[in-house]
Amino acid sequence: LSIIDIFLSNKLYINLIIIPVIIYIMLFFLTLNILIKNKNNINLSKKLMIKCLFLNPIFLLTFVFCFMKCLLSKNITWEKITHNGI
């Protein structure tokens, strides 16, 4: 089976597993790319870098839910924030 066949099939339970895994892998490689390109500017131990590599995609996935909530929210208003002088 190719990936396209899996997406087009009626097996929804497989899609619910494969799609998040593919997204996680893409974000994993994005994080890896960022860490490799900026390794001289990032002051992290190898252990912390590996931890970051695996946990950052999960952190980035939380923004998807926030973004969807913002798009689907019907209560969009502008509220002025008044700032008192310092």
N, C-alpha and C positions, 0 to 999 in steps of 0.2 A: 504494500500500500504506500502510495506517495502522500505527502502532506496535503496536497490539494484534494485527493480522494477522501481523506479523513474529514476535511472541512465541509465537503459537499455531501457527506453521508448523513443519514438520519440518526446517527448514534450521538445523541446530545451529551451523554455522560462522558464520552471520550473527548468531545470538544471542550467540555468544562474543565477537563484536566490538562489537555494539550495547549490550549490557548494561553492560560496563565503561565505555563512552563516556558513557552516560547517567548512571552513578554519578559519573564524573569531572566532568561538567557540573554536576550537583547540588552536589557539594562545591566546585566552582569558585565558584558563586554564593553558597554559604554563606560562603566565605572573603571574597568581594567584599563581602557584607553586613557582615561583622565589621570589615573594613578601613574601610568607609565610616562605620559608626557610631562607630568608635573612632579616627578619623584624627587628632583633636586630642591623644589620649593616646599615640599611637604615633609615635615619633621615627624615621621611615624616609625615605630619599630616594625619589623616584619610581621610580628604577631598581630599588631593592631591594624596593619595594612590588609592582612588576610581577612580579619574580622570585618573591616570596612568593605572589602570586596564582596562579601556574602550578604551583609546586612543593608548596604546602601540601596540595592534594588528593591528591597521590601519597603524601605523608607520612601523611595520615589513612587512606589505604587500607591501609597496613601494619598498622594496628590491627585491621583486619578479620581478617587471618590470625592475629594473636595471640589475638584473641577466639575464633575457631573452634578453635584449638589448645587453649585453656583449656576450652572446652565439651566437646570430644571426648576429652580426656585422662582416662584411667582411674585414674591415680595421683594422687588428690587426698588429701593428708594435711596435717595441721597440724604444723608444726615450730616448736617454741619457740626463739626466739632469745634467748640469755642475754647480758645486757649487763653488762660489768664497770663498776664505778664510775669516775667521771672523776677 
